[in-house]
């Protein structure tokens, strides 16, 4: 992996301006983390907020991801979609820093390979 891939992109879009089908890079504070169950298996649902709005991040096949917790600063890249009326980025590429992290510690993490095949509606919807 190249060093440039380890650092979060410097240019991000306001979360509130992101529209469906936009390929975006957004950054904000994690304000909610909840493991859930969507058709096809487990999903970690994360709420990311900046001063302009909020967007959901869905990580299929995961119940938790180390470091993703309320208060963490996260940069995410992906395509805006909709799920049950909310804007969401499915299995985003992301860079994490927050409590206990510095800009020098920013590392890319990914959802497991093949997890995108688990897309579906939540069982309790």
KALINJO-V875271 format. One record per pair of residues at least 6 apart in sequence whose ideal C-beta (glycine too) atoms are under 8 Angstrom apart, sorted by the first residue. I is the first residue (numbers start at 0). J is the second residue. Records with the same first field share a line. If there is no record, write none. Layout:
# KALINJO-V875271
I = J, J
This chain:
# KALINJO-V875271
0 = 107
4 = 107
5 = 105, 106, 107
6 = 94, 105
7 = 26, 74, 94, 96, 105
8 = 24, 74, 76
10 = 24
11 = 23, 24, 25, 26, 74
12 = 21, 23, 24, 25
13 = 25, 49, 50, 51, 52
14 = 25, 27, 47, 48, 49, 51, 52, 53, 54
15 = 49, 51, 52
16 = 51, 52
17 = 23, 25, 52, 54, 79, 86
18 = 79
19 = 79, 80, 81, 86
20 = 78, 79, 80
21 = 78, 79
22 = 76, 77, 78
23 = 76, 77, 78, 79, 88
24 = 74, 75, 76
25 = 47, 49, 54, 74, 75, 76, 88
26 = 49, 72, 73, 74, 75
27 = 47, 48, 49, 53, 72, 73
28 = 47, 48, 49, 70, 71, 72, 73
29 = 45, 46, 47, 67, 68, 69, 70, 71, 72, 73, 97
30 = 46, 47, 48, 53, 69
31 = 44, 45, 46, 69
32 = 43, 44, 45, 46, 63, 67, 68, 69
33 = 43, 44, 45
34 = 41, 42, 43, 44, 61, 62, 63
35 = 41, 42, 43, 44, 121
36 = 42, 121, 122, 123
37 = 57, 59, 117, 118, 119, 120, 121, 122
38 = 117, 119, 120, 121, 122
39 = 59, 116, 117, 118, 119
40 = 59, 60, 117
41 = 59, 60, 61, 62
42 = 57, 58, 59, 60, 61, 117
43 = 57, 58, 61, 62, 63, 64, 67
44 = 55, 56, 57
45 = 55, 56, 57, 58, 67, 73
46 = 53, 54, 55, 56
47 = 53, 54, 55, 56, 73, 75
54 = 75, 79, 86, 87, 88
55 = 82, 85, 86, 87, 88
56 = 73, 75, 77, 87, 88, 91, 93
57 = 82, 87, 88, 89, 90
58 = 64, 90, 110, 114
59 = 89, 90, 110, 111, 114, 115, 116, 117, 118
60 = 110, 111, 113, 114, 117
61 = 110, 111, 114
64 = 108
66 = 95, 97, 100, 108
67 = 73, 95
68 = 97, 98
70 = 97, 98
71 = 95, 96, 97, 98, 100
72 = 95, 96, 97, 100
73 = 93, 94, 95, 96, 97
74 = 93, 94, 95, 105
75 = 88, 91, 92, 93, 94
76 = 91, 92, 93
77 = 88, 89, 90, 91, 92
78 = 88, 89
79 = 86, 87, 88
80 = 86, 87, 88, 89
81 = 87
82 = 89, 120
83 = 120, 121, 124
89 = 115, 118
90 = 109, 110, 114, 115
92 = 107, 109
93 = 107, 108, 109
94 = 105, 106, 107
95 = 105, 106, 108
96 = 102, 104, 105
